[in-house]
Amino acid sequence: MLNSTKLEASQARFNAVAGTEDHLRRHGAGLCDLLDALDDRSGFDSLCDLHGAISERFPDADAVEQALRDIRRILSEQAPSALDRISHERSLPASDMTRWHGARVSELLARFCHAG
């Protein structure tokens, strides 16, 4: 007999991965620009990890979730002064971008949390 709770959780995690993939398709370039501009190379590396996990034939939901957690952590650790400097040097609204992408990544992560 199939455990419907486990199937529902698996489907929810699959949906969370699909939602992340859709988000990256629409907003990944902006997130890439932001992470590239930050002084923390690990953010860009985490985005690469995320793309790698999603591009698998059967994406590993745990790897996708971990990469999102890393990106959220990196975005949340940015000092306002560093974001101001980036904005000035690169003519990039780094502070606004950090808030926006941080909120979207948090929303994506919430889908994983609710997936059990």
C-alpha positions as CSV (number, residue, x, y, z in Angstrom):
1,M,0.0,0.0,0.0
2,L,1.4,3.4,-0.9
3,N,1.9,6.0,1.8
4,S,-0.1,9.0,0.5
5,T,1.6,11.4,3.0
6,K,5.1,10.5,1.5
7,L,3.8,10.9,-2.0
8,E,2.3,14.3,-1.2
9,A,5.5,15.4,0.3
10,S,7.5,14.2,-2.7
11,Q,5.1,16.0,-5.0
12,A,5.4,19.1,-3.0
13,R,9.2,19.0,-3.1
14,F,9.0,18.4,-6.9
15,N,6.7,21.4,-7.2
16,A,9.2,23.5,-5.1
17,V,12.0,22.5,-7.5
18,A,9.8,23.3,-10.5
19,G,8.9,26.7,-9.0
20,T,12.6,27.4,-8.4
21,E,13.5,26.5,-12.0
22,D,10.7,28.8,-13.3
23,H,11.9,31.6,-11.1
24,L,15.5,31.2,-12.3
25,R,14.3,31.2,-15.9
26,R,12.6,34.6,-15.4
27,H,14.9,36.3,-12.8
28,G,18.1,34.4,-12.8
29,A,20.0,36.9,-14.9
30,G,19.4,39.7,-12.3
31,L,20.3,37.4,-9.5
32,C,23.5,36.5,-11.3
33,D,24.4,40.1,-11.9
34,L,23.9,40.9,-8.2
35,L,25.8,37.9,-6.9
36,D,28.6,38.6,-9.3
37,A,28.8,42.2,-8.0
38,L,29.1,41.2,-4.3
39,D,32.4,40.8,-2.6
40,D,31.5,37.2,-1.7
41,R,32.4,34.7,-4.4
42,S,30.5,32.0,-2.6
43,G,27.2,33.6,-3.7
44,F,28.0,33.2,-7.3
45,D,29.3,29.7,-6.6
46,S,26.0,28.9,-4.9
47,L,24.0,30.1,-7.9
48,C,26.1,27.8,-10.1
49,D,25.4,24.9,-7.7
50,L,21.7,25.8,-8.0
51,H,21.8,25.8,-11.8
52,G,23.7,22.5,-11.7
53,A,21.2,20.8,-9.4
54,I,18.2,22.0,-11.4
55,S,19.7,21.0,-14.7
56,E,19.9,17.3,-13.7
57,R,17.4,14.9,-15.3
58,F,16.0,14.3,-11.9
59,P,16.9,17.3,-9.8
60,D,18.0,16.7,-6.2
61,A,15.5,18.7,-4.1
62,D,17.9,18.7,-1.1
63,A,20.7,20.2,-3.3
64,V,18.3,22.9,-4.7
65,E,17.1,23.8,-1.2
66,Q,20.7,24.0,0.2
67,A,21.8,26.2,-2.7
68,L,18.8,28.5,-2.0
69,R,19.7,28.6,1.7
70,D,23.3,29.6,0.9
71,I,22.1,32.3,-1.5
72,R,19.7,33.7,1.1
73,R,22.4,33.7,3.8
74,I,24.9,35.5,1.5
75,L,22.3,38.1,0.6
76,S,21.3,38.7,4.2
77,E,24.9,39.1,5.3
78,Q,25.6,42.1,3.0
79,A,26.5,45.3,4.8
80,P,24.6,48.4,3.6
81,S,27.9,50.2,3.1
82,A,29.0,47.5,0.7
83,L,25.8,47.6,-1.2
84,D,26.1,51.4,-1.4
85,R,29.6,51.1,-2.8
86,I,28.5,48.5,-5.4
87,S,25.6,50.8,-6.4
88,H,28.0,53.7,-6.9
89,E,30.8,51.7,-8.7
90,R,28.5,49.7,-11.0
91,S,25.5,51.8,-11.4
92,L,23.5,48.9,-10.0
93,P,20.7,49.3,-7.5
94,A,22.3,46.7,-5.3
95,S,20.4,47.4,-2.1
96,D,17.0,47.2,-3.8
97,M,18.1,44.1,-5.7
98,T,19.3,42.4,-2.6
99,R,16.0,43.0,-0.8
100,W,14.0,41.9,-3.8
101,H,16.0,38.8,-4.6
102,G,16.3,37.9,-0.9
103,A,12.5,38.1,-0.5
104,R,12.0,35.9,-3.6
105,V,14.5,33.3,-2.4
106,S,12.8,33.2,1.0
107,E,9.5,32.6,-0.7
108,L,11.1,29.7,-2.7
109,L,12.5,28.3,0.4
110,A,9.1,28.4,2.2
111,R,7.8,26.0,-0.5
112,F,10.4,23.5,0.6
113,C,9.6,24.0,4.3
114,H,5.9,23.3,3.6
115,A,6.8,20.2,1.6
116,G,7.7,18.3,4.7
